[in-house]
């Protein structure tokens, strides 16, 4: 293997041109696109996008329903209400004795 320092500018330039030529030949030698396969891939892609959109819509609806349920839930009792309930239990216990 030749060292990078041993090659001249002309050598490196010709090697780059050869590499570019090989890459272009390789690109040209690819088989043509089969229309049936391309149509099948396009249909699968459209189906995936539709499925993804449906899942996103369902997720949005579930999130909105959860938010509505949270808004409809009763508020937690305030400190005053908790104290009144505790006092009522205490009074009931005193009354039994």
Backbone as CSV, one residue per row, in Angstrom:
resi,resn,N_x,N_y,N_z,CA_x,CA_y,CA_z,C_x,C_y,C_z
1,UNK,0.857,-1.177,0.000,0.000,0.000,0.000,0.896,1.231,0.000
2,UNK,0.560,2.133,-0.860,1.384,3.332,-0.963,1.019,4.323,0.115
3,UNK,1.995,5.061,0.511,1.808,6.051,1.553,1.221,7.327,0.944
4,UNK,0.476,8.064,1.699,-0.133,9.306,1.210,0.948,10.309,0.810
5,UNK,2.019,10.341,1.525,3.081,11.308,1.258,3.870,10.956,0.003
6,UNK,3.831,9.697,-0.411,4.595,9.282,-1.588,3.903,9.629,-2.896
7,UNK,2.597,9.894,-2.861,1.884,10.170,-4.104,1.897,11.667,-4.398
8,UNK,1.925,11.957,-5.662,1.930,13.365,-6.074,0.493,13.836,-6.244
9,UNK,0.360,15.109,-6.506,-0.975,15.684,-6.688,-1.664,15.045,-7.886
10,UNK,-0.916,14.834,-8.965,-1.487,14.222,-10.166,-1.980,12.815,-9.899
11,UNK,-1.218,12.055,-9.076,-1.641,10.695,-8.727,-2.955,10.726,-7.943
12,UNK,-3.022,11.584,-6.965,-4.239,11.681,-6.155,-5.419,12.144,-6.993
13,UNK,-5.180,13.044,-7.909,-6.254,13.552,-8.770,-6.764,12.444,-9.695
14,UNK,-5.859,11.652,-10.251,-6.290,10.567,-11.136,-7.014,9.476,-10.345
15,UNK,-6.554,9.207,-9.114,-7.246,8.217,-8.286,-8.664,8.688,-7.957
16,UNK,-8.815,9.963,-7.676,-10.148,10.502,-7.384,-11.040,10.415,-8.608
17,UNK,-10.485,10.689,-9.791,-11.267,10.600,-11.029,-11.683,9.158,-11.289
18,UNK,-10.781,8.203,-11.040,-11.101,6.789,-11.214,-12.206,6.355,-10.244
19,UNK,-12.093,6.795,-9.010,-13.114,6.435,-8.018,-14.460,7.011,-8.408
20,UNK,-14.456,8.230,-8.900,-15.709,8.863,-9.332,-16.291,8.116,-10.530
21,UNK,-15.432,7.700,-11.456,-15.869,6.971,-12.642,-16.465,5.616,-12.236
22,UNK,-15.815,4.901,-11.291,-16.335,3.612,-10.823,-17.688,3.778,-10.129
23,UNK,-17.811,4.813,-9.337,-19.081,5.053,-8.647,-20.192,5.341,-9.647
24,UNK,-19.879,6.106,-10.685,-20.874,6.420,-11.705,-21.274,5.177,-12.485
25,UNK,-20.313,4.329,-12.797,-20.610,3.081,-13.496,-21.472,2.174,-12.630
26,UNK,-21.167,2.122,-11.354,-21.947,1.296,-10.440,-23.379,1.817,-10.355
27,UNK,-23.540,3.121,-10.346,-24.877,3.712,-10.298,-25.647,3.400,-11.572
28,UNK,-24.987,3.467,-12.704,-25.652,3.200,-13.980,-25.987,1.727,-14.153
29,UNK,-25.228,0.847,-13.505,-25.444,-0.583,-13.678,-26.592,-1.112,-12.825
30,UNK,-27.174,-0.268,-11.995,-28.303,-0.719,-11.174,-29.478,-1.108,-12.054
31,UNK,-30.237,-2.125,-11.654,-31.396,-2.518,-12.466,-32.465,-1.426,-12.399
32,UNK,-33.276,-1.326,-13.433,-34.334,-0.302,-13.424,-35.386,-0.614,-12.350
33,UNK,-36.101,0.399,-11.952,-37.116,0.257,-10.912,-38.326,-0.479,-11.480
34,UNK,-38.760,-1.503,-10.785,-39.943,-2.251,-11.181,-41.163,-1.441,-10.744
35,UNK,-42.028,-1.111,-11.678,-43.180,-0.255,-11.389,-44.141,-0.898,-10.398
36,UNK,-44.321,-2.207,-10.490,-45.245,-2.896,-9.572,-44.714,-2.834,-8.146
37,UNK,-43.418,-3.041,-7.993,-42.814,-2.990,-6.659,-42.870,-1.571,-6.116
38,UNK,-42.615,-0.596,-6.980,-42.655,0.800,-6.546,-44.068,1.177,-6.100
39,UNK,-45.091,0.733,-6.847,-46.474,1.034,-6.481,-46.831,0.355,-5.157
40,UNK,-46.349,-0.867,-4.963,-46.620,-1.581,-3.719,-45.979,-0.863,-2.532
41,UNK,-44.749,-0.407,-2.711,-44.073,0.327,-1.643,-44.792,1.630,-1.331
42,UNK,-45.254,2.306,-2.368,-45.978,3.571,-2.172,-47.270,3.320,-1.403
43,UNK,-47.991,2.251,-1.754,-49.235,1.923,-1.056,-48.958,1.584,0.403
44,UNK,-47.882,0.845,0.648,-47.531,0.500,2.030,-47.173,1.752,2.814
45,UNK,-46.490,2.672,2.163,-46.115,3.926,2.823,-47.356,4.743,3.169
46,UNK,-48.282,4.822,2.242,-49.527,5.557,2.492,-50.295,4.910,3.641
47,UNK,-50.333,3.580,3.660,-51.033,2.855,4.726,-50.382,3.125,6.084
48,UNK,-49.039,3.131,6.119,-48.335,3.422,7.372,-48.648,4.833,7.852
49,UNK,-48.648,5.792,6.942,-48.949,7.173,7.322,-50.376,7.302,7.843
50,UNK,-51.318,6.591,7.200,-52.717,6.624,7.638,-52.844,6.025,9.037
51,UNK,-52.161,4.907,9.254,-52.189,4.260,10.565,-51.588,5.169,11.627
52,UNK,-50.505,5.823,11.293,-49.850,6.740,12.221,-50.773,7.916,12.568
53,UNK,-51.465,8.437,11.563,-52.389,9.544,11.800,-53.565,9.091,12.665
54,UNK,-54.070,7.873,12.417,-55.176,7.346,13.224,-54.759,7.183,14.683
55,UNK,-53.550,6.663,14.900,-53.065,6.481,16.264,-52.908,7.826,16.968
56,UNK,-52.416,8.819,16.233,-52.244,10.146,16.830,-53.596,10.748,17.193
57,UNK,-54.590,10.560,16.327,-55.925,11.081,16.608,-56.531,10.386,17.826
58,UNK,-56.353,9.073,17.923,-56.878,8.337,19.074,-56.190,8.792,20.357
59,UNK,-54.912,9.044,20.275,-54.170,9.511,21.449,-54.650,10.890,21.881
60,UNK,-54.886,11.770,20.894,-55.412,13.103,21.220,-56.780,13.008,21.870
61,UNK,-57.649,12.142,21.326,-58.993,11.974,21.895,-58.926,11.432,23.315
62,UNK,-58.041,10.462,23.551,-57.905,9.895,24.896,-57.394,10.949,25.870
63,UNK,-56.468,11.757,25.419,-55.928,12.816,26.272,-57.000,13.854,26.595
64,UNK,-57.811,14.187,25.585,-58.882,15.149,25.801,-59.935,14.567,26.750
65,UNK,-60.271,13.287,26.597,-61.249,12.653,27.478,-60.725,12.611,28.915
66,UNK,-59.435,12.345,29.070,-58.850,12.329,30.409,-58.892,13.718,31.034
67,UNK,-58.645,14.727,30.227,-58.690,16.098,30.736,-60.115,16.478,31.141
68,UNK,-61.098,16.066,30.344,-62.500,16.351,30.673,-62.912,15.606,31.944
69,UNK,-62.461,14.360,32.083,-62.802,13.584,33.280,-62.167,14.212,34.514
70,UNK,-60.963,14.694,34.358,-60.293,15.346,35.486,-61.010,16.630,35.872
71,UNK,-61.495,17.357,34.862,-62.206,18.604,35.141,-63.558,18.314,35.804
72,UNK,-64.176,17.187,35.443,-65.487,16.845,35.991,-65.383,16.215,37.382
73,UNK,-64.221,15.745,37.751,-64.047,15.115,39.058,-64.241,16.155,40.160
74,UNK,-64.811,15.713,41.280,-65.016,16.680,42.364,-63.673,17.158,42.915
75,UNK,-63.690,18.380,43.343,-62.474,18.957,43.904,-62.172,18.297,45.249
76,UNK,-60.926,18.183,45.596,-60.604,17.595,46.900,-61.121,18.505,48.013
77,UNK,-61.494,17.917,49.138,-62.065,18.736,50.218,-61.036,19.741,50.755
78,UNK,-61.565,20.887,51.120,-60.685,21.927,51.650,-60.325,21.599,53.102
79,UNK,-59.420,22.375,53.660,-59.008,22.168,55.051,-60.182,22.349,56.004
80,UNK,-61.026,23.321,55.686,-62.180,23.571,56.557,-63.152,22.396,56.527
81,UNK,-63.376,21.823,55.349,-64.281,20.680,55.242,-63.704,19.460,55.976
82,UNK,-62.407,19.242,55.848,-61.775,18.135,56.565,-61.903,18.312,58.079
83,UNK,-61.713,19.555,58.531,-61.816,19.834,59.957,-63.245,19.624,60.439
84,UNK,-64.234,20.048,59.646,-65.636,19.872,60.028,-65.981,18.385,60.107
85,UNK,-65.493,17.575,59.174,-65.773,16.136,59.208,-65.117,15.498,60.423
86,UNK,-63.906,15.903,60.737,-63.212,15.369,61.908,-63.954,15.745,63.185
87,UNK,-64.394,17.000,63.256,-65.140,17.449,64.437,-66.449,16.683,64.577
88,UNK,-67.107,16.390,63.450,-68.368,15.642,63.490,-68.120,14.227,64.012
89,UNK,-67.041,13.591,63.557,-66.714,12.247,64.059,-66.406,12.297,65.554
90,UNK,-65.698,13.314,65.980,-65.336,13.464,67.396,-66.607,13.659,68.237
91,UNK,-67.501,14.507,67.732,-68.754,14.764,68.469,-69.591,13.503,68.544
92,UNK,-69.639,12.720,67.476,-70.419,11.472,67.467,-69.834,10.485,68.452
93,UNK,-68.511,10.432,68.536,-67.859,9.537,69.469,-68.152,9.954,70.918
94,UNK,-68.131,11.273,71.184,-68.425,11.791,72.517,-69.858,11.490,72.914
95,UNK,-70.725,11.585,71.903,-72.161,11.386,72.163,-72.430,9.932,72.554
96,UNK,-71.697,8.977,72.000,-71.892,7.571,72.297,-71.487,7.239,73.723
97,UNK,-70.548,7.933,74.292,-70.046,7.643,75.636,-70.921,8.154,76.703
